Amino acid sequence: MHEAAVVAIGNAERGDDGAGIAVARAVAATRRDVDVLEQGSGDPAALLDMLAPYRRVVIVDATVSDAEPGTVRFVPLPEAAGVLAPTASSHGLGLATALALGRELHALPEDLTLIGIEADGFDHGRELSPAVAAAVPRAAQAVAAALDAA
């Protein structure tokens, strides 16, 4: 186990909901110094348990707002929960709730960052949209930057 992890939130079988997973897998292909984990349930307790062993965590998820599909967002905590409330992903309630609960319980990693990719659609059985697929390398670079910043 490493001191840092990349946690992907999403479902690879639901179009752009798989954005976080695609980014995390891209990071896993180039970084052996971090653990790469996938969390598809959106369950706050399960996510907090997943984060517990790590000092540094980058969470990657799809977001929905007025931004162009494929927009990559780099949002350090504490701003992450504020951004998730109005720009929820398909797991927004679970992730926002987990972050809020973790903050109240003092159970969040010392260094926690959210990287979001603006989604275009969440249809079951679809692949990533072209805009989101094109954004995966940029998001993987943002993840690497967050990991290397501390």
Steps between C-alpha positions, in 0.01 A plus 500: 500500500623847410439828685306637201202375304292592198135414554272479198130550554266373231370223282682413178177355356315836509666726244678797652437368849811293424718812465658460845574135436662577163719766660599278791593219264712741295677606819550136603677433170766761576522530880614216719539723806125527573214262560219527244154409628153498345181573692175462312238480772496864610461378859650763735606251768673274247680799350619624841630151579685499169662838572597424861846345449635780280667834570448633146199419280386626163136418421398499133136518393270628227318828567194669355471879473490771236859432395589350163519119494860395555585795726748387764467654845768503768329571832694475826313438822320683663353634176419148376178457698376843388561417136329162528180643640405698188694286250415153617613196310282192488663420835492859624282437803717208610827683444382832643352319801819300553714814491271684740482200735874448482563864584266482802665180624853629428539189286624647173855458374741781579517594130180444300432630149212452259558490126177519302432450131187662363277226359286497189278198570445201727319253275532138608711289266677798343870582483645835598386788280768635263547818707548308823726238340717784363519652850628183670872575436459859629323373810772236555758781483295698756497194727879467466542870580286464812697197613833675442397832659537391862 
